[in-house]
Amino acid sequence: EGCRDDHYNLTDTLHRFLDAWHHAAAVADEDAFFGSMAPQGIYLGTDANERWERDYMAFWAKPYFDKESAWAFKARDRHIYLNDAQSIAWFEEKLDTWMGECRGSGVLRLYPEGWKIEHYNLAVTIPNDKMDKFLKKIRKQKR
């Protein structure tokens, strides 16, 4: 039973960690946002060309973090999973964003100084019944 309680406490901790990470972007707290990512952390954005290493992303995002808000994503319906050693976690979440509903997923690792984001993937969701129309529009733009 103690292990089960520890698991629930840890997932609560990770929910708070991820909520704080999203909040850091919403209030343009550059140190908290990038400090929550591992030095070798990767952020995959919605554009196919967006594969950001943490420090390069920090350089690119500087103008956004110089404002009152870089971007505001509100997470909901998040699921967190842990390895047996409780040192690696992976998750998926639905996000309310300026782009509409998106999906985020990622990997967290426990370091001596605490949890860090190793990998994050942000994706725009497209309802299946709108996919054909979306693909036609994208194909037209590529011509």
C-alpha positions in Angstrom: 0.0 0.0 0.0 2.8 2.4 0.7 4.1 2.0 -2.8 0.6 2.8 -4.2 0.4 6.0 -2.1 3.9 6.9 -3.3 2.9 6.4 -6.9 -0.2 8.7 -6.5 1.9 11.3 -4.7 4.5 11.2 -7.4 2.0 11.6 -10.2 0.5 14.6 -8.4 3.9 16.1 -8.1 4.5 15.6 -11.9 1.1 17.1 -12.7 2.1 20.2 -10.7 5.5 20.3 -12.3 4.0 20.2 -15.8 1.3 22.7 -14.9 4.0 25.0 -13.6 6.0 24.6 -16.8 3.0 25.6 -18.9 2.3 28.5 -16.5 5.9 29.7 -16.9 5.3 30.2 -20.6 2.0 31.9 -19.9 3.7 34.5 -17.7 6.9 34.6 -19.7 9.1 33.2 -17.0 12.0 32.2 -19.2 14.2 30.8 -16.3 11.4 28.5 -15.0 10.4 27.4 -18.5 13.8 26.5 -19.8 15.1 25.5 -16.4 12.4 22.7 -16.3 14.0 21.2 -19.4 17.0 19.0 -19.3 20.1 20.5 -20.9 19.8 18.2 -23.8 16.0 18.5 -23.9 14.1 18.5 -27.2 10.9 20.4 -28.0 9.1 19.4 -31.2 6.7 22.1 -32.4 3.7 22.0 -34.6 5.7 22.8 -37.8 7.5 19.8 -39.4 10.7 21.8 -39.2 10.5 22.6 -35.5 12.9 20.4 -33.6 14.4 22.6 -30.9 17.2 21.7 -28.6 16.6 23.6 -25.3 19.3 26.2 -25.6 18.6 27.0 -29.3 14.8 27.2 -28.5 15.6 29.6 -25.7 17.5 31.8 -28.1 14.7 31.6 -30.7 12.0 32.2 -28.1 13.7 35.2 -26.4 11.4 37.8 -28.1 8.3 35.9 -27.0 9.6 35.7 -23.4 10.4 39.4 -23.4 6.6 40.0 -23.5 4.1 39.5 -20.7 3.2 36.1 -22.1 5.1 33.8 -24.4 2.2 31.5 -25.1 -0.6 30.1 -22.9 -1.4 26.4 -23.1 -3.9 25.0 -20.6 -3.6 21.3 -20.0 -6.5 18.9 -19.4 -7.0 15.2 -19.5 -3.4 14.4 -18.8 -2.1 10.8 -18.2 1.2 10.1 -16.6 3.0 6.8 -16.6 6.1 5.7 -14.6 8.8 3.1 -14.9 9.3 0.7 -12.0 12.2 2.7 -10.6 10.0 5.9 -10.7 12.9 7.7 -12.3 11.4 8.1 -15.8 7.9 9.3 -16.6 6.0 9.7 -19.9 2.8 11.5 -20.4 0.2 12.7 -22.9 -2.1 15.7 -22.4 -4.8 17.6 -24.3 -4.2 21.3 -24.4 -6.4 24.3 -24.9 -4.3 26.8 -27.0 -4.7 29.7 -29.4 -4.6 27.1 -32.2 -7.6 25.2 -30.7 -7.2 21.8 -29.1 -3.7 20.4 -29.3 -2.0 17.4 -27.9 1.3 17.3 -26.0 3.3 14.3 -25.0 6.7 14.0 -23.4 9.3 12.2 -21.3 10.5 13.3 -17.9 13.6 12.1 -16.1 14.5 12.4 -12.4 17.8 14.1 -11.8 19.5 14.7 -8.5 18.1 18.3 -8.6 14.6 17.2 -9.6 12.5 16.3 -12.6 13.4 17.6 -16.0 11.7 17.4 -19.4 13.8 15.3 -21.8 11.4 15.5 -24.7 8.2 17.3 -25.5 6.0 17.0 -28.7 3.3 19.5 -29.4 0.8 18.5 -32.1 -2.3 20.2 -33.6 -5.2 17.9 -33.6 -7.5 17.6 -36.7 -10.8 15.9 -36.4 -11.0 12.9 -38.7 -14.1 14.2 -40.5 -12.2 17.4 -41.5 -9.0 15.6 -42.6 -9.8 15.4 -46.3 -10.6 19.1 -46.5 -7.4 19.9 -44.5 -5.2 17.8 -46.8 -6.7 19.4 -49.9 -5.9 22.8 -48.5 -2.3 21.9 -47.6 -1.7 20.3 -51.0 -2.9 23.5 -52.7 -0.5 25.6 -50.7 2.4 23.4 -51.6 1.9 24.0 -55.4 
